[in-house]
Amino acid sequence: MILAGDIGGTKTNLALYQSTQEGVILGLQHQFVSQNYASFSDVINEFLAQVPNTKITTACFGIAGPIIDGRCRTTNLPWEIVTTDLQEVLNTKSVYLLNDLEATAYGMRYLPEDEFIDLNPNAQSKKGNYAVIAAGTGLGEAMLYFDGLSYHPIGSEGGHSDFAPQTPQQDALLVWLREHFPLHVSYERLLCGPGITNIYNFLVFTKFASEPDSIKELKSTEDKSALISRCALENNDPLCVETLRLFVEIYGAEAGNMALKSLSLGGVYIGGGIAPKILPFMQSETFLKAFYSKGRFSQMLQSMPIKLSLNPDTALLGSAHYAKDHYKN
């Protein structure tokens, strides 16, 4: 039996899979509120209590944070996750830790075509590396390296690289962000859930348009970014529409950066929870134009496939397949 996990700052998903010759079959799956637990082992123990006497043969966990020497200090949680500790908890030596975007990248290869939206109508399919970018609670980036026969996930912390503005409006945005984040302004300050709110607050500061009453009266416990997106999609509010337009303009530019850095001739996969929720904006010319606008390499990017994943459990699926493919007795 395979135990797979997708561990994020907001939620942790665990699932049991049965290994078969054709792939993996999902059994029990459960979602946990990450911040309610002192350690990841506590989450595992609660999950496995639902299936007593289950023998875990192999396990893999995608974690939002860098994996160094079999150890991860989670970026947005006070957890330290260590391979050797999990081997003890699960009573198996076959335990693997991946960055969550490595797991997402690995899972993308196992999704059926009907779980993708193609964003580039001029795409030309080729063999080669894939880039993976995912905006959600944070911004994750990874790649799938193609060695000529198979694909290998490579994690990164590229979401924390320096934000590079591309327009006069974005120049002003960077100046505004430096006042609020004087030590470092990364892409993750913009391309994530809280990033939507940062962009909105910048536009309010510049007096782009008046705020809708529903947002001005928002309670502190409510999700401001989610309401901004709803006001843009459902009410066509000018301030909120501009917020998402600027968000996808920056998203497209950084996706194009990833494509260049990984030479992703196979294409670019877009994961994370935000993109499917703002699909009309992701399908706009704004995103594609920002993605293509790379000077002498624009023509190469114009033919590159860009696929947006609709499956929220891609990282979980990737973890399960990685555990299966790398299992050793």
Protein Blocks (a to p, Z undefined) as FASTA:
>chain_A
ZZdddddfkbccdddddddfklccdfbdddddfklpfbfklmmmmmmmmmghiacfbdcd
ddedddeehiacdfkbccdcdfklmmmmnopabdcdddfklmmmmmmmmpcfklcccfbl
kbccdedddddddddfbccddddddehjaccddddfklmpccddfbfklmmmmmmmmmmm
mmbccfklmncfklmmmmmmmmmmnomaacdfklmmpcfkbcfklmmmmmmmmnopaklm
mmmmmmmmmmmmmmmmmmmmnopanbpcdedjklmmmmmmmmpmklmmmmmmnojmmmmm
mmpccdddfbfklmmmmmmmmmmmmgcZZ
